[in-house]
Amino acid sequence: MALSATFSLPDRATLAQRWQALEVRSDASFFLRWIWVGAWLDSYPIRPELLAVTDEQGRDVALALVGHAVQPRLLGRIATLSLNQSGDADADRPYVEYNGLLAESGREEEATAAALPALARRRDWRALRLSGIAPQSPLLGLPARRRTRSDVSPVYQVDLDAVRAANGDYLSLLSANTRSQIRRAMKDHGGPLPDVAVATLDDIAPWLAEMAALNSGRHADNAWDSAPFRQFVATIAARGLPSGAVELLRFSDAGGVVGLLVNFVQGGMAMNYQSAFAEPRTGKDKPGLLCHAAAVGRYAARGLTRYSLLAGKDRYKQSLSTCEEALEWWTLERFSPRLEAEALLRRLLRRPASA
């Protein structure tokens, strides 16, 4: 059955209806589901276009959002499309991962094959950003003058089946150094891992305010300083808590709060999206390791298969993991005199394309 692809700007209600109707027929990632997409659109003043792949009856087979922006490059600004992002740095702070098309199960390849020519036919762009996609994604088949992988990031995970096979002894699966750090921190906290409390809807506002306070001043470019980002996290929590698709966890012991986590849960996998930790109580204290270790125990006991720390090269993520996969960030470029000059200049200066 022939598929066709078109671009449009449907109103929000129509978009939500179409997206959710296709979602129930899709195995797409959490980051392509309406709970994420709707919260993002409702938290930022953006209106990306809808790329729709439909069959001969007009039924949606695949959907994606496409942002258009004129973005700065080494030799000037370039018209750029962004898949499931806006192209605006602040609005893209939610940081999409496992990106791609929301496609009907079993029809992902043919949907992509129909979507790529529609993107290629557009003449209003010179660069296309594909953020957080799987290695060897078929989206990279789009005809391009130049394909540049700007980043590849590990996605560190914990195999919860292995934790259960070890009779729940997660620490036995970690390196001797990480085991020692966690056990020393447990001793500093006066006992076992911290207790875990699960937020209700009434807890969202105070607990997220606590997360923002704990994160204040700890990063040069702190997403929690952005009001729209805080609104996004609050919105996705409010919409996801009732179904269990989102969990807001607070960890504490006799000494008070240890930390908080915002996690997504889908298809047997729990994914840590945001975190905030109390100041270490001693020079050797590791409140973050304690919270994640307690979360691993929680999800292993529930029968989930993976606990993912999502993309990131942080040392602590590697220390806590027992397995990993990867995601990639690509920019596809069309021919442009400016981009050709930029590529030549980078070669001369030996500068990476991500600079």
C-alpha positions as CSV (number, residue, x, y, z in Angstrom):
1,M,0.0,0.0,0.0
2,A,1.5,3.3,-1.1
3,L,2.3,5.8,1.6
4,S,2.5,9.6,1.2
5,A,4.1,12.3,3.4
6,T,3.0,15.8,4.0
7,F,3.6,18.8,6.3
8,S,0.9,20.8,8.1
9,L,0.2,22.9,11.1
10,P,-2.8,21.4,12.8
11,D,-4.3,22.9,15.9
12,R,-3.3,21.5,19.2
13,A,-6.5,19.5,19.8
14,T,-6.3,17.8,16.4
15,L,-2.6,17.1,16.8
16,A,-3.2,15.5,20.2
17,Q,-6.0,13.3,18.8
18,R,-4.0,12.1,15.9
19,W,-0.8,11.6,17.9
20,Q,-2.5,9.6,20.6
21,A,-4.5,7.5,18.1
22,L,-1.3,6.4,16.4
23,E,0.6,6.0,19.7
24,V,-1.6,3.0,20.7
25,R,-0.4,1.2,17.5
26,S,3.3,2.1,18.1
27,D,6.2,0.7,20.0
28,A,7.9,4.1,20.0
29,S,10.0,5.4,22.9
30,F,8.7,7.4,25.8
31,F,10.2,10.5,24.2
32,L,7.9,10.1,21.2
33,R,4.7,9.7,23.2
34,W,2.2,12.3,23.8
35,I,2.9,12.5,27.5
36,W,6.3,13.9,26.5
37,V,5.4,15.7,23.3
38,G,2.2,17.3,24.8
39,A,4.0,18.6,27.9
40,W,6.8,20.0,25.7
41,L,4.4,21.9,23.4
42,D,2.4,23.2,26.4
43,S,5.4,24.5,28.2
44,Y,7.2,26.5,25.5
45,P,5.9,29.1,23.0
46,I,6.7,26.9,19.9
47,R,4.7,25.6,17.0
48,P,6.7,23.0,15.0
49,E,5.2,21.6,11.8
50,L,3.7,18.1,11.7
51,L,5.2,15.6,9.3
52,A,2.6,13.0,8.6
53,V,3.0,9.7,6.7
54,T,-0.4,8.4,5.7
55,D,-1.8,5.4,3.8
56,E,-4.2,5.6,0.8
57,Q,-7.1,5.9,3.2
58,G,-5.6,8.9,4.9
59,R,-4.7,6.9,8.1
60,D,-1.6,8.0,10.0
61,V,1.3,5.5,9.7
62,A,4.0,7.8,11.2
63,L,4.2,11.3,12.7
64,A,7.0,13.6,13.7
65,L,7.4,17.3,14.6
66,V,9.8,19.4,12.6
67,G,11.1,22.7,13.9
68,H,12.5,25.3,11.6
69,A,15.0,27.9,12.8
70,V,17.9,30.0,11.5
71,Q,20.8,28.8,13.6
72,P,24.3,30.2,14.1
73,R,27.2,28.4,12.5
74,L,30.9,29.2,12.1
75,L,30.4,31.5,9.1
76,G,26.9,32.8,9.7
77,R,23.4,31.6,10.3
78,I,21.9,28.7,8.4
79,A,18.3,27.6,7.9
80,T,18.0,24.4,9.9
81,L,15.3,21.8,10.5
82,S,15.3,19.8,13.8
83,L,13.4,16.5,14.2
84,N,11.2,16.6,17.3
85,Q,12.9,19.7,18.4
86,S,12.2,23.4,17.8
87,G,15.7,24.7,17.0
88,D,15.5,27.1,19.9
89,A,18.1,26.4,22.6
90,D,15.8,27.2,25.5
91,A,12.8,25.2,24.2
92,D,15.0,22.2,23.5
93,R,16.3,22.0,27.0
94,P,14.1,19.0,27.7
95,Y,16.7,17.1,25.6
96,V,15.0,14.4,23.5
97,E,16.5,10.9,23.4
98,Y,15.6,7.8,21.5
99,N,14.4,10.1,18.8
100,G,12.7,9.2,15.5
101,L,9.3,8.8,14.0
102,L,6.3,7.8,16.0
103,A,5.4,4.9,13.6
104,E,2.9,2.1,13.5
105,S,4.5,-1.1,14.8
106,G,6.0,-3.2,12.0
107,R,5.9,-0.3,9.5
108,E,8.8,1.8,10.7
109,E,11.0,1.1,7.6
110,E,8.4,1.9,5.0
111,A,7.3,5.0,6.9
112,T,10.8,6.3,7.0
113,A,11.2,5.5,3.3
114,A,8.2,7.7,2.7
115,A,9.2,10.5,5.1
116,L,12.7,11.0,3.7
117,P,11.7,12.2,0.2
118,A,9.3,14.7,1.8
119,L,12.1,16.2,3.8
120,A,14.4,16.2,0.7
121,R,11.8,18.0,-1.4
122,R,11.7,21.0,1.0
123,R,13.9,23.8,-0.2
124,D,13.8,25.9,3.0
125,W,16.7,24.3,4.8
126,R,20.4,23.7,4.5
127,A,21.0,21.6,7.6
128,L,18.9,18.9,9.4
129,R,19.5,18.0,13.1
130,L,18.9,14.5,14.2
131,S,19.4,14.4,18.0
132,G,19.5,11.3,20.2
133,I,18.9,8.8,17.5
134,A,19.9,5.1,17.5
135,P,23.2,4.2,15.7
136,Q,22.6,3.3,12.0
137,S,19.1,4.9,12.1
138,P,17.4,4.8,8.7
139,L,16.9,8.5,9.0
140,L,20.5,8.9,8.0
141,G,19.6,7.7,4.6
142,L,18.3,11.2,3.7
143,P,20.3,12.4,0.7
144,A,22.9,14.9,1.9
145,R,26.1,16.6,0.8
146,R,27.7,16.0,4.2
147,R,26.7,13.9,7.3
148,T,28.5,14.9,10.5
149,R,28.1,13.0,13.8
150,S,28.6,15.7,16.4
151,D,28.3,13.4,19.4
152,V,27.9,9.8,20.5
153,S,26.9,9.2,24.1
154,P,26.7,6.1,26.1
155,V,23.4,5.2,27.7
156,Y,24.5,3.5,30.9
157,Q,22.0,1.0,32.4
158,V,21.5,-1.6,35.1
159,D,20.4,-5.1,34.1
160,L,17.7,-5.7,36.7
161,D,17.4,-9.4,35.8
162,A,21.0,-9.7,36.8
163,V,20.2,-8.0,40.1
164,R,17.5,-10.5,40.8
165,A,19.8,-13.4,39.8
166,A,22.2,-12.1,42.5
167,N,19.3,-12.3,45.0
168,G,19.0,-8.6,45.0
169,D,22.6,-7.9,45.8
170,Y,23.1,-5.1,43.3
171,L,26.4,-4.0,44.9
172,S,28.0,-7.4,44.1
173,L,27.6,-6.5,40.4
174,L,29.7,-3.3,40.7
175,S,33.4,-2.7,40.9
176,A,35.1,-3.0,44.2
177,N,35.7,0.8,44.2
178,T,32.0,1.6,43.6
179,R,30.9,-1.0,46.2
180,S,33.3,0.6,48.7
181,Q,32.0,4.1,48.0
182,I,28.3,3.1,48.5
183,R,29.0,1.1,51.6
184,R,31.0,3.9,53.1
185,A,28.2,6.4,52.3
186,M,25.6,4.0,53.9
187,K,27.7,3.9,57.0
188,D,27.9,7.7,57.0
189,H,24.1,7.8,56.8
190,G,23.8,5.4,59.7
191,G,22.5,2.2,58.1
192,P,20.9,0.8,55.0
193,L,20.0,2.6,51.8
194,P,17.6,5.6,52.2
195,D,13.8,5.1,52.3
196,V,11.9,5.8,49.2
197,A,8.7,7.8,49.1
198,V,6.6,8.1,45.9
199,A,4.9,11.4,45.1
200,T,1.2,12.0,44.8
201,L,-0.2,14.8,42.7
202,D,-0.2,17.0,45.8
203,D,3.5,16.4,46.3
204,I,4.6,17.6,42.8
205,A,4.9,21.4,43.5
206,P,6.8,21.2,46.8
207,W,9.0,18.3,45.7
208,L,10.0,20.0,42.5
209,A,10.6,23.2,44.3
210,E,13.0,21.2,46.6
211,M,14.7,19.8,43.5
212,A,15.2,23.2,42.1
213,A,16.6,24.5,45.4
214,L,19.0,21.5,45.6
215,N,20.3,22.1,42.1
216,S,20.7,25.9,42.5
217,G,24.2,27.1,41.9
218,R,25.6,23.7,41.0
219,H,25.8,24.1,37.3
220,A,27.0,26.9,35.0
221,D,24.0,26.3,32.7
222,N,21.3,25.0,35.0
223,A,18.1,23.9,33.3
224,W,16.3,24.3,36.6
225,D,16.9,28.0,36.5
226,S,14.6,28.1,33.5
227,A,10.9,28.7,34.4
228,P,9.6,26.9,31.2
229,F,11.8,23.9,32.0
230,R,10.4,23.7,35.5
231,Q,6.9,24.0,34.1
232,F,7.7,21.2,31.6
233,V,8.8,18.8,34.4
234,A,5.8,19.7,36.5
235,T,3.4,19.1,33.6
236,I,4.9,15.8,32.6
237,A,4.8,14.7,36.3
238,A,1.2,15.7,36.7
239,R,0.2,13.9,33.5
240,G,2.3,10.8,34.1
241,L,1.9,10.1,37.9
242,P,-1.6,8.7,37.7
243,S,-0.7,6.0,35.2
244,G,2.8,5.3,36.6
245,A,4.5,6.4,33.4
246,V,6.3,9.0,35.5
247,E,7.5,8.6,39.0
248,L,8.8,11.4,41.3
249,L,10.8,9.7,44.1
250,R,12.1,11.3,47.3
251,F,14.8,9.5,49.3
252,S,15.4,10.2,53.0
253,D,16.7,8.8,56.2
254,A,16.9,9.9,59.8
255,G,19.2,12.8,58.8
256,G,16.7,14.2,56.3
257,V,16.4,14.3,52.6
258,V,19.1,12.5,50.6
259,G,17.8,13.2,47.1
260,L,15.0,13.2,44.6
261,L,14.6,11.6,41.1
262,V,12.2,12.1,38.3
263,N,11.9,8.8,36.4
264,F,10.0,7.6,33.4
265,V,8.7,4.0,33.2
266,Q,7.8,2.2,30.0
267,G,8.0,-1.3,28.6
268,G,9.8,-2.8,31.6
269,M,12.4,0.0,31.7
270,A,12.7,2.8,34.3
271,M,14.7,5.8,33.1
272,N,16.2,8.5,35.3
273,Y,15.4,11.8,33.7
274,Q,16.2,14.4,36.4
275,S,17.9,14.2,39.8
276,A,18.7,16.5,42.8
277,F,20.8,15.5,45.8
278,A,21.5,16.9,49.2
279,E,25.0,18.2,50.1
280,P,27.3,15.4,51.2
281,R,27.3,15.0,54.9
282,T,30.9,14.0,55.1
283,G,33.9,14.2,52.7
284,K,33.2,10.7,51.5
285,D,29.5,10.8,51.3
286,K,27.8,10.0,48.0
287,P,24.1,10.9,48.2
288,G,23.6,10.4,44.4
289,L,25.0,6.8,44.5
290,L,22.7,6.0,47.5
291,C,19.6,7.3,45.8
292,H,20.3,5.4,42.5
293,A,21.1,2.2,44.4
294,A,17.8,2.5,46.3
295,A,16.0,3.1,43.0
296,V,17.6,0.0,41.5
297,G,16.4,-2.1,44.4
298,R,12.9,-0.7,44.0
299,Y,12.6,-1.5,40.3
300,A,14.3,-4.9,40.6
301,A,11.7,-5.8,43.2
302,R,8.9,-4.7,40.9
303,G,10.1,-7.0,38.1
304,L,11.4,-4.4,35.6
305,T,14.2,-5.4,33.3
306,R,16.3,-2.3,33.1
307,Y,17.2,0.9,35.0
308,S,18.6,3.4,32.6
309,L,20.5,6.5,33.5
310,L,19.9,7.8,30.0
311,A,22.5,9.5,27.8
312,G,25.5,11.1,29.5
313,K,29.2,10.5,29.9
314,D,29.2,11.2,33.7
315,R,31.6,8.9,35.6
316,Y,28.9,8.1,38.2
317,K,26.6,6.7,35.5
318,Q,29.4,4.4,34.3
319,S,30.2,3.3,37.9
320,L,26.5,2.3,38.6
321,S,25.9,0.5,35.3
322,T,26.2,-3.2,34.4
323,C,25.4,-2.7,30.6
324,E,25.1,0.1,28.1
325,E,24.0,1.1,24.6
326,A,24.5,4.4,22.7
327,L,22.7,7.3,21.1
328,E,24.1,9.7,18.4
329,W,23.7,13.3,17.4
330,W,23.9,14.1,13.7
331,T,23.7,17.0,11.3
332,L,22.9,16.4,7.7
333,E,23.9,19.2,5.3
334,R,22.9,20.2,1.8
335,F,25.2,21.9,-0.6
336,S,25.7,25.6,0.3
337,P,28.7,27.8,-0.6
338,R,28.8,29.0,3.0
339,L,28.8,25.4,4.4
340,E,31.4,24.4,1.9
341,A,33.6,27.2,3.0
342,E,33.0,26.3,6.6
343,A,34.0,22.7,6.0
344,L,37.2,23.8,4.3
345,L,38.0,26.2,7.1
346,R,37.4,23.4,9.7
347,R,39.8,21.1,7.8
348,L,42.4,23.9,7.7
349,L,41.9,24.6,11.4
350,R,41.3,21.0,12.3
351,R,38.3,22.0,14.3
352,P,35.5,19.5,15.1
353,A,32.1,20.0,13.5
354,S,30.5,20.4,16.9
355,A,32.6,23.5,17.7
